[in-house]
Amino acid sequence: MKILAVETATALGGVALIDDEKLLAEYGMDMAMAHGEMLMVMVDRILKDGGLGPDDLDALAVSIGPGSFTGLRVGVSTVKGLATGTSIPIAAVSTLEAMAWNAQAGRHIVCPMIDARKGEVYTAQFSSEGDGTLKRVTEDQVLSPEVLCVRLREASTHPAVFLGDGAFRYREVLVNRLGRRALFPPAPISRSFPSMVAWLGLQKLRKGETADTRTLAPMYVRRPDAEVNWEKGIAPRKLNLKRAGKKISEHGEREGEAPSGSASGGGDASPYKSRPR
């Protein structure tokens, strides 16, 4: 089964092409510079290098978050466009789960963390069973690293492996509160790979788990600030970014604005999850 996978939820995204369990090609890109046209150029390139055309694909896989608002919109809309043109199925994959599979060897808790700004992270807990399998313990959620440490201490005495840019940013907090239980893999594998999105998509497709092209959307853990402000009757600010000296973050958002996140596919049809108390 030939699958094209797209990962645009994190700072370093990209595309991957697999044929069943075999990785044919994988390309990465800085998502702070990415947009729909750029992503399609990469899709065209990987198909050409693999000697394939869109009609040769059997399925698509896409990372649905949590992560960047902008990145998720670009990735999901691109995959939906490809699926509409080729009538092939889509597998929706949690970004956190794809990240967690990088640390599935051994017996420990795996805790991917994506920086959500505002002193919080998008995260979930997985249990590495020691036999090469990974079991989801919690749903994707947004909370402070301090609250995460409390929950980890209450739930288990096993070491916890932390991955992602959130783990890098809050490493000192994690070490201070968990001590030697806090473990960190090498930086190059502490992210979500397009090839892992493709592999997890393959597992879903083999079980008949496909997304509805018409309704597929990032399932946000935190609601966009603009939407919350709209409901409160707060008019959007007119801001000249150059004049204000604002920069674009590695997630492709303005500094001070929280990137979005999404929970794994399935379950509640609403794109928003209630925040843990």
C-alpha positions in Angstrom: 0.0 0.0 0.0 1.6 3.3 -1.1 0.8 6.1 1.3 1.8 9.8 1.2 2.0 11.4 4.7 1.9 15.1 5.6 3.2 16.5 8.9 2.7 20.2 9.3 1.7 20.5 13.0 5.2 21.2 14.4 8.1 23.5 13.8 9.9 21.0 11.5 7.3 19.3 9.3 7.5 17.6 6.0 6.2 14.7 3.8 7.0 11.0 3.6 6.2 8.2 1.1 5.9 4.6 2.1 5.1 1.3 0.4 3.7 -0.9 3.2 6.5 -1.0 5.8 9.1 0.3 3.4 10.1 4.0 3.6 10.6 5.3 0.0 11.4 8.9 0.8 11.1 11.6 3.5 11.6 15.3 3.2 11.6 17.9 6.0 10.9 21.7 6.0 10.8 24.6 8.3 7.1 25.1 8.9 7.6 28.8 9.9 8.2 29.4 6.2 5.6 27.0 4.9 2.4 27.7 3.1 0.1 25.7 0.8 1.9 26.3 -2.4 5.3 25.4 -0.8 3.8 22.2 0.6 2.5 21.1 -2.8 5.9 21.7 -4.4 7.3 19.2 -1.8 4.5 16.7 -2.5 5.2 16.9 -6.2 8.9 16.5 -5.6 8.6 13.4 -3.4 6.2 11.7 -5.8 8.5 12.5 -8.8 11.5 11.1 -6.9 9.5 8.0 -6.0 8.6 7.5 -9.7 4.9 7.9 -8.8 1.9 10.1 -9.7 -1.1 11.0 -7.6 -3.1 8.2 -9.2 -0.5 5.7 -8.0 -1.2 6.4 -4.3 -3.4 4.1 -2.3 -4.0 6.3 0.7 -3.0 9.5 2.5 -2.1 10.1 6.1 -2.1 13.5 7.9 -1.0 14.7 11.3 -4.1 16.5 12.8 -2.4 18.1 15.8 -2.0 19.4 18.5 0.3 22.0 17.1 0.3 25.2 15.0 -3.0 26.7 13.9 -1.4 27.7 10.5 0.4 24.5 10.0 -2.6 22.3 10.7 -4.8 24.3 8.4 -2.3 24.0 5.6 -1.7 20.3 6.1 -5.3 19.2 6.4 -6.6 21.3 3.5 -3.8 20.1 1.3 -4.5 16.4 2.1 -8.3 17.0 1.6 -7.6 18.5 -1.8 -5.5 15.5 -2.8 -8.1 13.1 -1.6 -10.9 14.9 -3.5 -8.9 14.7 -6.7 -7.9 11.1 -6.4 -10.8 9.6 -4.3 -8.4 7.7 -2.0 -8.9 7.3 1.8 -7.3 9.4 4.5 -5.9 8.3 7.9 -5.9 11.0 10.6 -3.0 10.7 13.1 -2.4 12.4 16.4 0.8 14.4 16.3 1.5 13.5 19.9 1.1 9.8 19.2 3.4 10.0 16.3 6.0 11.7 18.5 5.5 9.1 21.3 6.4 6.2 19.1 10.0 7.5 18.9 10.4 6.3 22.5 8.5 3.1 22.6 11.4 0.8 23.5 11.7 -0.2 27.2 9.2 0.0 30.0 8.3 3.6 31.0 5.8 6.4 30.5 6.2 8.4 27.3 5.1 12.0 27.5 5.4 14.1 24.3 5.1 17.8 24.8 4.4 20.6 22.3 4.9 24.1 23.5 1.4 25.7 23.6 2.6 29.1 24.9 1.0 30.8 27.8 2.9 28.6 30.2 1.2 25.4 28.9 2.0 22.4 26.7 0.0 20.1 24.5 0.6 16.6 25.9 -0.6 13.1 26.4 0.7 10.1 28.3 1.5 6.7 26.8 2.8 3.5 28.4 5.6 1.7 26.7 4.9 -1.9 27.5 8.4 -3.2 27.0 7.4 -5.5 24.1 7.5 -2.9 21.4 4.0 -1.7 21.8 2.6 1.6 23.1 -0.6 2.1 25.0 -2.4 5.4 25.2 -3.1 6.4 28.8 -4.7 9.8 28.4 -6.3 11.9 25.7 -4.5 14.8 24.1 -4.8 17.8 26.4 -3.4 21.2 27.3 -2.1 22.0 30.8 0.9 23.5 32.6 4.1 21.4 33.0 3.7 21.7 36.8 0.2 20.1 36.7 1.6 17.4 34.3 4.3 16.5 36.9 1.7 16.2 39.7 -0.4 13.8 37.5 2.7 11.8 36.6 3.7 11.4 40.2 0.2 10.3 41.1 -0.2 7.9 38.2 3.0 5.9 38.2 6.4 5.3 39.7 8.0 4.5 36.3 10.4 6.8 34.6 9.0 9.2 32.1 10.5 10.0 28.7 9.8 13.5 27.6 9.9 14.6 23.9 9.2 17.7 21.9 9.9 21.4 22.0 7.8 21.6 25.2 10.1 19.2 26.9 13.1 21.3 25.8 11.5 24.5 27.0 10.4 23.2 30.4 13.2 20.7 31.0 14.3 22.5 34.2 10.8 22.3 35.7 10.5 18.6 34.8 13.9 17.7 36.4 13.3 19.8 39.5 9.9 18.1 40.1 10.6 14.5 39.0 14.3 14.2 39.5 15.9 11.1 38.0 12.5 9.9 36.7 12.6 12.5 34.0 14.4 11.2 30.9 15.1 13.0 27.6 16.0 11.3 24.3 18.5 12.9 21.8 17.1 16.1 20.2 17.0 14.6 16.6 14.3 12.1 17.5 12.4 14.4 19.8 9.8 15.4 17.2 7.0 14.0 15.0 8.3 12.5 11.8 6.3 12.3 8.6 7.4 8.7 8.2 5.9 7.9 11.6 2.7 9.6 10.6 2.7 7.4 7.5 3.3 4.2 9.5 0.6 5.0 12.0 -1.7 5.8 9.1 -0.9 2.4 7.6 -1.9 0.7 10.9 -5.2 2.6 10.9 -6.0 1.8 7.3 -5.4 -1.9 7.9 -8.0 -1.7 10.6 -10.4 0.1 8.4 -10.1 3.4 10.3 -10.5 6.2 7.7 -11.4 9.8 8.0 -14.4 11.4 6.3 -12.9 13.8 3.7 -15.9 16.1 4.0 -15.6 16.6 7.7 -11.9 16.1 8.4 -10.5 19.0 10.4 -7.9 19.6 13.1 -9.5 18.8 16.5 -8.3 21.7 18.6 -7.5 21.2 22.2 -7.4 24.9 22.8 -9.8 27.2 21.0 -8.3 30.0 18.8 -7.9 33.3 20.6 -9.6 35.1 17.8 -12.7 32.9 18.2 -12.8 33.4 21.9 -12.5 37.1 21.5 -15.2 37.2 18.9 -17.7 35.5 21.3 -16.7 38.1 23.9 -17.4 40.9 21.5 -13.8 41.9 21.3 -13.0 43.4 17.9 -9.8 42.1 16.3 -6.9 44.4 16.5 -5.5 46.0 13.4 -1.8 45.5 13.8 1.1 46.3 11.5 3.5 43.5 12.3 6.6 45.4 10.9 5.7 48.6 12.8 4.9 46.7 16.0 8.1 44.7 15.7 6.3 41.4 16.1 8.0 38.2 15.0 6.7 35.0 13.7 7.3 32.0 16.0 8.6 28.6 15.0 5.0 27.5 15.0 4.1 30.0 12.4 2.0 32.2 14.8 2.6 35.7 16.1 4.5 35.8 19.4 2.0 35.8 22.3 -0.6 33.9 20.4 -1.2 30.3 21.2 -0.9 27.8 18.5 -3.7 25.3 18.2 -3.7 21.6 19.1 -5.9 18.7 18.4 -6.8 15.5 20.0 -6.5 12.2 18.3 -9.1 11.1 15.8 -12.3 9.5 16.9 -14.4 10.1 20.0 -16.1 13.5 20.5 -17.2 14.9 17.2 -16.5 18.5 18.4 -13.2 19.9 17.4 -12.6 21.2 20.9 -11.8 19.2 24.1 -12.7 20.5 27.5 -9.7 21.7 29.4 -8.6 19.4 32.3 -9.3 20.9 35.7 
